[in-house]
Amino acid sequence: QTNKQTNKQTIKQDRKMTKKSKEKSKTCTAPPLETPNKEEYADLLQTASSLTPQEAQVELVECARYGEFDAVRALLQVWSDKIEDFVNTTDDYGSTALHKASASGHESTVQLLLYHKAKHLPNTTGKNTPLHWAAANGHEKIVELILNHDFDSYQINAIDVLLKNSGGRSALTEGFTSQNTKLVGMLLEHDSAAEERLLMGAGGGARGGGARGGGASSSVCAVHSDDCKNGEIDHNNDEIDRDDNTPLAVQQGVVHEFNFLRDNSNHSTEQNDENISTEEVQSQTQEQEQ
């Protein structure tokens, strides 16, 4: 009995030490410019200044999606004081620049957005957070950046690894599908993954045996594969090639230029949520008629 009490005290002390180390590790330091030439960055600032407010908002989300770090930085520098809450601009599906950068694994862009106090919010189409997408796609470093970021200074209780999306899956559940044990470990260590909540199945974290480490992959992956088809797992339109986590549209030569008048034909291979939603409604209607 004495040994059991000692072990419990040791575990509590370890948890306190872990919590303190986590608090110390929280950071919001901006990464350095990626452009080696200051004149090139000056050109980006000029381009950003020439945009209309609506164009700037569209570009922020698109540049974040493709990891165009310096363009994102230029946009934030020019427009953050002109448009309220500019960093949290959303697209038509309620996804922010942080959603896009997290889904694609653009570490420096995510770090930059967090430095500018990007909020961790669920989108409107699937109620997915940036952490959902980062975990589902196995982006270990992105998950670490989000979990260690000091959100409390501007968004209280921003992170809940057991928060369910509209499909009933949490970031923890999505993490299990990535088969990245270190990533899952980080999610389990977060304060929101309390043992009591896991046992209750809060947020879907313990669903399918996921919280106990057994039987999760088959049931979750089945749903996850459907998500890949309807675009919910990524930016609402790109499927992910899990061999290298590169959006298929990028592999097929889709190059985003920091120019609002870019050639839209480059995006012909992509399928958006609106089209997919229309197809789903038509399919359901046909089934009902039959």
N, C-alpha and C positions, 0 to 999 in steps of 0.2 A: 504493500500500500504506500509506503514511504517513497519507493521508486516511482510509482505512478504519479504521486504528487509532484515529485521532482521533475519528471518528464513534462507534466502539464505546465509547470512554471517555466521550463526551458522553452517550450513551444510558444508560450505567451511572450516571452522575452524576444524570441526570434521574430515573431510577428511585429512587435513594436519596433525592432531594429530595421526590419524590412520596410515598414511604413515610413520611418524617418528617412531611410535612404531614398525611398521613392520621392518624398517631399523635396529632398535636396536635389534630386536629379531633374525635377521639373524645370523646364527651360522654355524660353521664347526668343532665343537668339536668332537673328536673321542670317542666312547663309550669304557668302560673298557673291558679287556679280560673276556671272559665268562668261560674259563678254570681255575678252582681253583688251579690246580697243574702246576707249572712252568716247571716241567720236561715233562709233556704232551705237552706243547706248544713247548718246545725244540725239541721234537720228530716230531712235525708238521713242524717245520723249516727245520729239516733234510730231511723229506720226500719231502718238496717243493724244496729243493736244488737238490734232486736226479732226478727231472723231466727234460725232454728236454724242450726247449722253446715252442714247439707246444703243448706238454702235459700240460705245465703250463697254457697256454691260454685256453685250453679246461677245465681244472679243475677250473679256476677262474669263468667261466660262470656257470658251473655245481654246484660248491659249493655255489655260490650266489643264485642260483635257489632253493636250499634246505636249505638255511639259515644257512650254516655251517660257522658261524662267525669267529671262530678262524682259521679255514683253509683258509678262504679268507684273513684274516689278515696276516697269515704266507706267503701266496703266494705274496701278495702285498709287504711285507717286503723284500722278497728274489728277486723278479723279476722286481720291478718297476724301478730299476736303470739299469737293463740289457736289458729290452725291452722297446723301446720308446712307450709312451702312453699306457702302459700295462693295466691300469685300464679300458680303453675303448675298450679292446679286444671284438670282436664280434664273434658270431657263424655263421653258414652257411646262416642264414636268416637276418643277420645284427643286431641282438639283443645283447645288452651289458649285463654285469653283473647287471647293474642298472635296466635294463628292467626286468630281471628275479626276482631279489629281490623285486622290486616294485610290480610285478604281484602277488607274493605269500604273500606279507605283512610282510616281514622280516625287522622289524624296525631297529634293531641294525646294520644289514648288510647294509641297505640303508644308514644309518648315517655314517658308516665306509667308504663306497664307495664315498660318497659326501666329506668326510674329505680328501680323496685322489684325489679330483678334478675330479670325474667322470662327464662326460659331459651329457647333456640332449639332446639326439639325436633321430630322427625317425629311425625305423628299415627299412630294404629294402623291406620286403615282404608286409607289410600293411601300412607303413608310420606311425606306431604307436609309440608314445613316452612313456617313463616310466610313465608319468603322465596320459596318456590315459588308460593304464592298471590298474594303482592304483585306478583311479577314477571309472572305469567300475566295478571293484571288490569291491568297497566300503571300500577301505583301507584308512580310514580317517587320521590316523597318518602319513602314507606315503605321502599322498597329502600335509599335513601340512609341513613335512620335506622338500619336494621338493620346495614348494612355498616360504618357509622361508630361503632357502639356498642362500648363497652369490655367485651365479654363475657369477656375473658381474666381479669378480676378475680374471676370466679366460675364460669365455664364455659370450659375450655380447648378450643380448636379447635371453637368452636361453629358457625362459618360455613364451609361448603364449597359454593361455587356450582355445583360439578359433581356433587354428591351426587344419586344417582338416587332417584326415588320408585318405587312398585311398578309404575308403567307404563313405567319405563325412561327417564324424562325428568328432567333437572336443572333447577335454577332458571334457569340460563343458557338452556337450551333453551326453557323457558317464556317467558323474557324476549323471545326472538326472535318468539314468536307475538304479543306485544303491539305489535310494530312501533314501539316507542319506542326510538330509536337512543341517546338519552342514557342510558336505563335499561340497555340492553345494554352500553354503554360502561363504566358503573360496575361491572357484574358482571365484565366482562373485565379490568378493572384490579385486581380483588381478588387478593390473594396466592394464594388457592386455585385460581385460573384460570391456573396456570403453563403455559408454552408446551408443556412436555413432556407434561403431562396432556391438554392440548387435542389434541395430535397423536395421542395414544394413544386419544382418545375417552373419557377417564375421565368417569364420571358422565353420559355422554350429551351432554356439552357440545359435542362436535364432530360429533355425529350429524347425518346428513342435510346435511352441509356447513355446519352452523350456525356453527361456530367460524371458518370461512373466509368467512362472510358471504354464501354463495350457496346457493340450493336448499333452504334450511331451512324456509321458511314453508309450502310445500305439504304436505310429508310430516308436519311437526309439527302443523300446523293440523288435518289430518285426524284425528289421534289426539286432539287437543285438543277438537275438537267432540264426540267421544264422551265425553270427560271431563265436558263441560258437561251431558250427558244424565244421567250417573250421579252427578253431584253432587260428584265428587272435586276439582273445580277451586276450589270455594268453601268454604262452611261445611258441607258434606255435604248440603245441602238447597236452597240458593239458587242459581239460575242468575244470571249477570251480564249485564246489558244493556251491551254494550261502547260504546254511544254516550255514556253518561255514567257508566259504572261503578257504577251504583246497583243493589243487589239488587232483583230484580223483586218480591219479597215486600213490600219497603218501598214501592215505587211503587204497589202495589195497596192500600195503606192499612194495612199491618200496623204497628201502633204498640206498641212495648214500653213498658210502664209499670214503674217501679221498685217492684214490688209482687208478691210471690210468688203472690198469689191473683188474678193478672190473668186476663182472659177468654181461655181457650185457643182459643176459636173464631176468634180473630184469625189463628191459624196454620193455618187449614184449607187455605189455598192452597199450603202448603209440602209438600214430599215428602222424607222422610228416607232416610238410607242403609239403614236396616233394611228398609223397604218395598221399596226398589230392589233390595237384595240378594236378597230373597225372590222378586221378579219375575224376576231374572236366573236364579236356580236353577230356577224353574218352567219358564222358557223353554228352558234347557239340557236339562232332563229331557224336555220334549216333543220337542226335536230328536233326542235319542238314541233315543226310542221310535219316531220316524218312520224 
